[in-house]
Amino acid sequence: MAEKSLPENSKGVVSGKKRKLLWCFLTALLCTVLFLLIWGAILIPGKLTSDNPRFNLRSHDVQGIGYWQKNSSELLRRVNITPGVNVFNLNVGEIRKHLLGISNIESAEVQIVLPDMLIFRINERVPRAIVNKNFVIDENGKIFKRSESAAADRTLPVISGKRDKTLYKEAVALIMTANRECRDIVIDKIDIKDEFSMTVWLTYRGDRQWKVIFPVAKESYSILFNKLQNAILHCALKRDNPVGFNLRYREYAIPIYD
């Protein structure tokens, strides 16, 4: 007998069922692969990094000159870092933010060095004068603890008198002008009388101390120092011996005799 063949439409139905089964199989396979990839992406990195004790913080280094280089363990406490924390759980941006919140730090950078090290690059503020005995001030007027400065044991000019941040800045500006432009002058002490004048005790050429009254921001401190030096030289030529000068008057440096 001749073999019966399937109708053409029956062949199409069978072929369609096979394609559907194949499509379902491939879809299930793809879903399984995606699930495994997502699961691995969530679980495996944690096992390899943040949960891996190999990446626990074991050392740190403070690069810079000043107080924090010698007190690195205290620095960790100030920025809320616990020794042994996993470095992948540290936020470098947040650490830097905490560092810049410390009053004696001017700029800072933080770097994680795998597998277990943290590096701080710190520029500390340079103290220019002592204020209120236990504090110092930098040339930008930032005040911070003297005990946390590189100048804890250094001799610095002392600023006293009226407590006002704006006047403190003027006193520091006077000190910086002397440091940069008048090598013969060393300022020892500044007493801020009011918003108009400062009484300054300074040494000229290491010889003797002078009492000088400076106006506050009335004119350039460079001009005032030139006026002062001319007055000192003039008195030396005349063999006059005042204890100091009043520079509050524009045209003259008036000698002070008591």
C-alpha positions as CSV (number, residue, x, y, z in Angstrom):
1,M,0.0,0.0,0.0
2,A,1.1,3.5,-0.7
3,E,2.2,5.4,2.5
4,K,-0.2,8.2,3.5
5,S,1.3,11.7,3.6
6,L,0.2,14.5,6.0
7,P,-1.7,17.3,4.5
8,E,0.3,20.5,3.9
9,N,-1.6,22.4,6.6
10,S,-0.8,19.7,9.2
11,K,2.9,20.1,8.5
12,G,2.6,23.8,9.1
13,V,0.9,23.2,12.5
14,V,3.6,20.8,13.6
15,S,6.4,23.2,12.5
16,G,4.6,26.0,14.4
17,K,4.4,24.0,17.6
18,K,8.1,23.2,17.4
19,R,8.9,26.9,17.0
20,K,6.8,27.8,20.0
21,L,8.5,25.1,22.2
22,L,11.9,26.4,21.0
23,W,10.9,30.0,21.8
24,C,9.6,29.0,25.3
25,F,12.8,27.1,25.9
26,L,15.1,30.0,24.8
27,T,13.0,32.5,26.8
28,A,13.3,30.4,30.0
29,L,17.0,29.9,29.4
30,L,17.5,33.7,29.0
31,C,15.5,34.4,32.1
32,T,17.6,31.9,34.1
33,V,20.8,33.5,32.8
34,L,19.6,37.0,33.6
35,F,18.6,35.9,37.1
36,L,22.0,34.3,37.7
37,L,23.8,37.4,36.4
38,I,21.8,39.8,38.6
39,W,22.2,37.5,41.6
40,G,26.0,37.3,41.0
41,A,26.2,41.1,40.5
42,I,24.6,41.6,43.9
43,L,26.2,38.8,45.9
44,I,29.6,38.1,44.4
45,P,31.1,41.7,44.6
46,G,30.2,41.9,48.3
47,K,32.0,38.6,48.9
48,L,35.0,39.7,46.9
49,T,35.2,43.3,48.2
50,S,33.1,44.8,51.0
51,D,32.8,41.5,52.9
52,N,36.3,40.5,52.2
53,P,38.6,40.9,55.3
54,R,41.6,41.3,52.9
55,F,40.3,44.9,52.2
56,N,40.0,45.9,55.9
57,L,41.9,49.1,56.7
58,R,45.3,48.2,58.3
59,S,47.4,51.3,57.6
60,H,47.1,55.0,57.0
61,D,49.5,57.8,56.1
62,V,49.3,61.5,56.6
63,Q,51.3,63.5,54.0
64,G,52.0,67.1,54.9
65,I,53.9,69.1,57.5
66,G,52.3,70.1,60.8
67,Y,50.2,68.8,63.6
68,W,48.3,66.0,61.9
69,Q,51.4,64.3,60.6
70,K,52.3,63.5,64.2
71,N,48.7,62.8,65.3
72,S,47.3,60.6,62.5
73,S,45.3,58.3,64.9
74,E,43.5,61.3,66.3
75,L,42.8,62.4,62.7
76,L,41.0,59.1,62.0
77,R,38.8,59.7,65.1
78,R,38.0,63.2,63.9
79,V,36.7,62.0,60.6
80,N,34.8,59.0,62.1
81,I,37.0,56.2,60.6
82,T,37.4,53.0,62.7
83,P,40.6,51.0,62.1
84,G,39.7,47.7,60.5
85,V,36.8,49.1,58.5
86,N,36.5,47.7,54.9
87,V,37.9,50.3,52.5
88,F,35.1,49.7,50.0
89,N,32.7,51.0,52.7
90,L,34.5,54.3,52.9
91,N,33.2,57.4,51.1
92,V,36.2,59.5,50.0
93,G,34.0,62.6,49.3
94,E,32.5,62.5,52.8
95,I,35.9,62.0,54.4
96,R,37.3,65.0,52.6
97,K,34.3,67.0,53.7
98,H,35.0,66.1,57.3
99,L,38.6,67.1,56.9
100,L,37.8,70.5,55.5
101,G,35.5,71.0,58.6
102,I,38.6,70.9,60.8
103,S,39.6,74.5,61.5
104,N,43.4,74.2,61.0
105,I,43.1,72.3,57.7
106,E,43.2,74.6,54.6
107,S,43.0,71.9,51.9
108,A,42.9,68.1,51.8
109,E,42.8,65.1,49.5
110,V,42.0,61.5,50.3
111,Q,43.1,58.4,48.4
112,I,42.4,54.7,49.0
113,V,45.3,52.4,48.1
114,L,44.2,48.8,47.7
115,P,44.1,46.5,49.4
116,D,44.2,48.1,52.9
117,M,45.7,51.6,53.0
118,L,44.3,55.2,53.3
119,I,46.4,58.2,52.4
120,F,45.6,61.8,53.6
121,R,47.3,64.7,51.8
122,I,46.8,67.7,54.0
123,N,47.8,71.4,53.9
124,E,47.5,73.0,57.3
125,R,46.9,76.6,57.9
126,V,50.0,78.6,58.8
127,P,49.5,80.5,62.1
128,R,50.6,84.2,62.0
129,A,49.8,85.4,65.4
130,I,48.4,84.4,68.8
131,V,44.9,85.5,69.9
132,N,43.3,85.0,73.2
133,K,46.3,83.0,74.5
134,N,45.0,79.6,73.4
135,F,44.3,80.3,69.8
136,V,46.2,81.3,66.6
137,I,45.1,83.0,63.4
138,D,46.3,82.6,59.8
139,E,46.7,85.3,57.2
140,N,43.1,84.9,56.0
141,G,41.7,85.5,59.5
142,K,40.9,81.8,60.3
143,I,41.2,81.1,64.0
144,F,42.0,77.7,65.4
145,K,43.5,76.1,68.5
146,R,47.1,76.9,69.2
147,S,47.6,73.3,70.6
148,E,46.6,71.9,67.2
149,S,48.9,74.1,65.1
150,A,52.5,73.6,63.9
151,A,53.4,76.7,65.9
152,A,52.5,75.4,69.3
153,D,56.0,76.1,70.5
154,R,56.9,79.0,68.2
155,T,57.2,82.6,69.1
156,L,54.5,84.6,67.3
157,P,53.2,88.1,67.6
158,V,50.4,88.5,70.1
159,I,47.1,90.2,69.3
160,S,45.1,91.5,72.2
161,G,42.5,94.1,73.0
162,K,39.1,94.5,71.3
163,R,37.8,91.1,70.1
164,D,36.5,91.5,66.6
165,K,37.2,89.2,63.6
166,T,37.4,92.2,61.1
167,L,39.9,94.0,63.3
168,Y,41.9,90.7,63.8
169,K,42.2,90.5,60.0
170,E,43.6,94.1,59.9
171,A,46.1,93.2,62.6
172,V,47.2,90.1,60.6
173,A,47.4,92.2,57.4
174,L,49.8,94.6,59.3
175,I,51.9,91.6,60.4
176,M,52.0,90.1,56.9
177,T,53.1,93.5,55.4
178,A,56.0,93.7,57.8
179,N,57.0,90.1,57.1
180,R,57.0,90.5,53.4
181,E,58.2,94.1,52.8
182,C,60.0,95.2,56.0
183,R,62.8,92.8,56.9
184,D,64.2,95.2,59.5
185,I,60.9,95.2,61.5
186,V,59.6,92.4,63.7
187,I,56.2,92.9,65.3
188,D,56.0,91.6,68.9
189,K,52.5,92.6,70.0
190,I,49.4,94.4,68.7
191,D,46.8,95.9,71.1
192,I,43.6,96.7,69.2
193,K,42.2,99.8,70.9
194,D,39.1,100.3,68.8
195,E,38.0,100.2,65.2
196,F,40.2,103.2,64.4
197,S,43.7,102.4,65.9
198,M,46.1,99.7,66.9
199,T,49.0,100.1,69.3
200,V,51.9,98.0,68.1
201,W,55.2,97.1,69.9
202,L,57.9,96.2,67.3
203,T,61.6,95.8,67.1
204,Y,63.6,97.7,64.5
205,R,66.8,96.1,63.2
206,G,67.0,94.0,66.4
207,D,68.1,97.0,68.3
208,R,65.2,98.2,70.5
209,Q,61.5,98.0,70.9
210,W,59.2,100.8,69.6
211,K,55.6,101.7,70.5
212,V,53.8,102.7,67.3
213,I,50.1,103.7,66.9
214,F,48.8,102.6,63.5
215,P,45.4,103.6,62.0
216,V,43.1,100.8,61.0
217,A,42.8,100.5,57.2
218,K,43.2,104.2,56.8
219,E,45.9,103.9,54.2
220,S,48.4,101.3,52.8
221,Y,50.3,99.6,55.6
222,S,53.4,99.7,53.2
223,I,53.2,103.5,53.2
224,L,52.9,103.6,56.9
225,F,55.9,101.4,57.4
226,N,58.0,103.6,55.1
227,K,56.8,106.6,57.1
228,L,57.8,104.9,60.3
229,Q,61.3,103.9,59.1
230,N,62.0,107.4,57.9
231,A,60.9,108.8,61.3
232,I,63.2,106.4,63.1
233,L,66.2,107.4,60.9
234,H,65.4,111.1,61.3
235,C,65.3,110.8,65.1
236,A,68.6,108.9,65.0
237,L,70.2,111.8,63.1
238,K,68.9,114.3,65.5
239,R,69.8,112.2,68.4
240,D,66.2,112.4,69.6
241,N,65.0,109.5,71.7
242,P,61.2,109.0,71.6
243,V,59.6,105.7,72.8
244,G,57.6,105.5,69.6
245,F,55.4,107.3,67.0
246,N,51.8,108.0,66.3
247,L,51.1,107.3,62.6
248,R,47.4,108.2,62.7
249,Y,48.0,111.6,61.0
250,R,48.5,111.5,57.3
251,E,51.3,114.0,56.9
252,Y,53.5,113.3,60.0
253,A,54.8,110.6,62.2
254,I,54.4,112.2,65.6
255,P,57.0,111.2,68.3
256,I,55.7,109.7,71.5
257,Y,57.8,110.4,74.6
258,D,56.0,108.6,77.4
